[in-house]
C-alpha cells in the first residue's frame, strides 16, 4: 500500500475526529462532488486506502521502523560522543612542544639536508616518462594517497614519489608515531603529507607563491624529502567507534559519516598536542641518524630528509 497516498488522505482530514476517514469515504461531501468526477474519484480511492486494514498494518510498520531508527540514532550518537570526549580528555592536558624540543627540530637546516639529498637521491630534472621508468625499476616508490599512517593532500607543486630509503623512513615515522599514540591510550591518528618530489619547474612556480621555498636547488628535487603538516591531522583509517545500526541497516552510512566527522574535528582541535607527539617521534628518529628535520615557521610543516640508505 502506498504510504504517501495514505498520508495525503490523512492530511486532507487533519483535525477530524477518529474514524472520520471511513465516514467520509462512504459518503463524499458536497465539496468533493464539486471537484468533478476524476477529482472525487481520486480522493475516494485515497480515503478508502486509509481505511483498508492492509494500509493500517503498513502504517504501523512504518511507525515501528521510525521508532527503531530514532533509538539507534540516539544510542549511536551518544556512543560516538562519549568516545570522542574520552579521547579529548587524554589529549587536553598533554604538554606542547617545549622550546628545547623545537630547537632540536631545527638542528639540520637546508645546507645539511641538501648535502644528504644529493648523496642519496635521484638525478634532478627528470621528466615524467623517466620518473615512470624509475618507478618500474624500483628506484622510486609511489606513495599511497591514503595509508595506515598518512594521507597525501592534493599536490599542486610536487609528485608523490620517493626513493625507497625515504619511503622506508616515512613508514618508520608512521609506525613509531602510532606506537607513541597507543602508549598514551589514543587511536592511530594519521599525519598529512603536503609536498614530495618537485621538478625545477615546480620549485620555481612554488617560489612565486611561497617565500619559504628554497631560492636555489631544493632537497625536494632528489626524491629524498617530504613535508608533513603539523597544523592538521587526519582521523584513523578505521573508525574510532564502529557503528552498530542493528536492524536499521540503511542508517549505517549516515552514522559512519558522523563518526568520521567527529574524529576529524577532534584531530583538528587537538592538532598542537598531536604535533608534540609527532615532533618527539621525529627527534627520536633524528637522534638515530635516520632523518634530518626542520621545523618550519613560515609554513606549518616538518621538512624531513632521509639521512641514510640503511633503514
Steps between C-alpha positions, in 0.01 A plus 500: 500500500634841405577678827515836320137464393398406852680797646356734236149388582556549872645844437177600329311382807731654760300621792221244454388263771606133505321299234417804289704357212266204455178703535610746238617220268149351515318830458696755290435858603339773294849644451634175354208481254586846376858387424376313192489132420873432491591713800233339718602155380865559589409627847268206558775251407746665740245507784393142451870404503534671837223279644636179348639263768807430282575871484465531876743211544751662263469827690565319827816348352616844389450637851681203651798545263507869581512428873784250450694753291463769766624262772801396288591860413478618860702205629774516234544878516537469875761222460698709249487813716611311812791340314614829346472674838713230664772544233484876541542459876832322440628757249386816678758503785793384285795741483583667169847501346747662739753760376783247533310253284427765239871586494587132447266499201695787343845342529533408132427794274487502121874471421547187711187340361594588141835325544326175600236537228767525229677193640192281538255624238427478130636735236286816493321628192353171373181510294181299567596206277842470666337508843259227393797291393659541844174387657497195273856407600434555871726805531200711597192414705158657437322594822152378579255789522356354819693248709500371853733781605436799273286670241645696208339838452431617143843589359521811282878532487633147545455131417449226760827315431787414738815292494463162675706629794285812540185288475636263767572800723145626448356162597725490808378845603141377470566181693674674790242779505225239539701320769517822702129566455415144608718536811293807591174310447418693181373380163735497199452848356677554169725783384456692175769521230503834319801481265724231354709489179522833312642579160702817450189646333285404800749670729498819292121515495484435874757770569269754340232434762693366801787710642612197703593307185873464440643758262746259337498123469255334740538172684154416361657461153680179603200294623659477844286762671139546605300750702254397773245752626500567873190719502258225395463126541266245345276254684605134515443287194255282692212638709578616851154371593362225272130574462228245577183578301330172602196441279511857362773414248412800285632725779852352491644738237358806676633393839843421352513848345417655838773292667756607235408866543520476880847339481621758246372787714682360802825462302474863388422627849796315654749548217757670726497209746537255209778721361688448827467120474618503139780744582631272774486210253711700253752598768546131584554404135732794443711397799532154342630649175195400295365846407590867505216734600425870473205638692399773258339823614364674190326179399352270771694189396780271608750500209662154509789348302610140532852483647607145418437226248506234771156494660 
